[in-house]
């Protein structure tokens, strides 16, 4: 995630379009997003991504979902921009530093994230009809 000149890209959005900040997940999607993006295929892809993030976090001593997501962005060469509303959130985000995902983990997260994005793209291109 950098320019052709090698300059890192800043990234304001993390895995799952920000749904992995701790408040939301595959079974707790905000109403507007649930209606728009997370039907059958999207929900399945989100569950897969969620499972991959949890498995990787567990393998790194219990890293949280936001920590894995931020580390994934850094591993891909981005500079993550993650808001924190509280000091506790800022401390948690800082724990994304000091460890690295390996290439296999980055690939697994990227693949799962790409599958979710593709499912969402297909959904937004499908016209909706009213019965």
C-alpha positions as CSV (number, residue, x, y, z in Angstrom):
1,X,0.0,0.0,0.0
2,X,2.3,2.7,-1.3
3,X,2.7,5.0,-4.2
4,X,4.9,3.9,-7.2
5,X,7.6,6.1,-5.6
6,X,7.4,3.9,-2.4
7,X,5.7,6.5,-0.2
8,X,3.4,4.8,2.3
9,X,-0.3,5.5,2.0
10,X,-2.4,6.6,4.9
11,X,-5.3,4.4,5.6
12,X,-8.4,5.7,7.4
13,X,-10.4,2.4,7.0
14,X,-9.4,-1.0,8.5
15,X,-10.6,-4.5,7.9
16,X,-14.3,-5.0,7.3
17,X,-14.9,-1.3,6.6
18,X,-14.3,-0.4,10.2
19,X,-16.6,-3.1,11.5
20,X,-13.8,-4.6,13.6
21,X,-13.3,-1.8,16.0
22,X,-14.8,-4.0,18.8
23,X,-18.4,-2.7,18.8
24,X,-19.6,-4.5,15.7
25,X,-19.0,-7.9,14.0
26,X,-20.7,-10.5,11.8
27,X,-23.7,-10.8,14.1
28,X,-23.8,-7.2,15.3
29,X,-23.8,-5.0,12.2
30,X,-25.3,-1.5,12.4
31,X,-28.9,-1.4,10.9
32,X,-28.1,0.7,7.9
33,X,-25.1,-1.4,6.9
34,X,-26.9,-4.6,7.6
35,X,-29.6,-3.6,5.1
36,X,-27.2,-2.3,2.5
37,X,-24.2,-4.7,2.6
38,X,-24.6,-7.7,4.7
39,X,-27.0,-10.1,3.1
40,X,-26.2,-13.8,2.6
41,X,-22.9,-13.6,0.6
42,X,-21.6,-10.6,2.4
43,X,-22.5,-12.0,5.9
44,X,-20.7,-15.2,5.0
45,X,-17.6,-13.3,3.8
46,X,-17.7,-11.1,7.0
47,X,-17.9,-14.2,9.2
48,X,-14.9,-15.7,7.4
49,X,-12.8,-12.5,7.8
50,X,-13.9,-12.3,11.5
51,X,-12.7,-15.9,12.1
52,X,-9.4,-15.3,10.4
53,X,-8.8,-12.1,12.5
54,X,-9.7,-14.0,15.8
55,X,-7.5,-16.9,14.9
56,X,-4.5,-14.7,14.1
57,X,-5.0,-12.6,17.3
58,X,-5.1,-15.7,19.4
59,X,-1.9,-16.9,17.8
60,X,-0.2,-13.7,18.9
61,X,-1.0,-13.9,22.6
62,X,-4.6,-12.7,22.5
63,X,-4.3,-9.6,20.3
64,X,-7.6,-7.9,19.8
65,X,-9.4,-7.4,16.6
66,X,-8.4,-3.7,16.3
67,X,-4.8,-4.6,17.0
68,X,-4.7,-7.3,14.3
69,X,-6.5,-4.9,11.8
70,X,-4.0,-2.1,12.5
71,X,-1.0,-4.4,12.3
72,X,-2.3,-5.8,9.0
73,X,-2.4,-2.3,7.5
74,X,1.1,-1.6,8.7
75,X,2.3,-4.9,7.3
76,X,0.9,-3.9,4.0
77,X,2.9,-0.6,4.1
78,X,0.1,1.7,5.1
79,X,0.1,4.2,7.9
80,X,-3.1,3.5,9.7
81,X,-5.2,6.4,11.1
82,X,-7.4,5.0,13.8
83,X,-9.5,7.2,16.0
84,X,-9.6,6.7,19.7
85,X,-12.4,8.2,21.8
86,X,-10.9,7.2,25.1
87,X,-7.4,6.8,26.7
88,X,-8.1,3.0,27.0
89,X,-8.8,2.8,23.2
90,X,-5.5,4.7,22.5
91,X,-3.6,2.2,24.7
92,X,-5.2,-0.7,23.0
93,X,-4.4,0.7,19.5
94,X,-0.8,1.2,20.6
95,X,-0.6,-2.5,21.3
96,X,-0.7,-3.1,17.5
97,X,3.0,-2.0,17.6
98,X,5.9,-4.2,18.7
99,X,4.9,-7.3,16.8
100,X,4.4,-8.3,13.2
101,X,2.1,-10.5,11.2
102,X,4.0,-13.0,9.1
103,X,3.5,-13.2,5.3
104,X,1.0,-16.1,5.5
105,X,-1.1,-14.2,8.0
106,X,-1.1,-11.0,5.9
107,X,-2.1,-13.1,2.8
108,X,-4.9,-14.8,4.8
109,X,-6.3,-11.4,6.0
110,X,-5.9,-9.8,2.6
111,X,-7.7,-12.7,0.9
112,X,-10.6,-12.7,3.4
113,X,-10.8,-8.9,3.1
114,X,-10.8,-9.0,-0.7
115,X,-13.6,-11.6,-0.7
116,X,-15.7,-9.3,1.5
117,X,-15.0,-6.4,-0.8
118,X,-15.9,-8.4,-3.8
119,X,-19.2,-9.6,-2.3
120,X,-20.1,-6.0,-1.4
121,X,-19.2,-4.8,-4.9
122,X,-21.4,-7.5,-6.4
123,X,-24.2,-6.5,-4.0
124,X,-24.0,-2.8,-4.9
125,X,-24.1,-3.6,-8.6
126,X,-27.3,-5.7,-8.2
127,X,-30.4,-3.6,-8.8
128,X,-32.9,-3.8,-6.0
129,X,-36.6,-4.3,-6.8
130,X,-39.7,-3.9,-4.7
131,X,-42.3,-6.6,-4.8
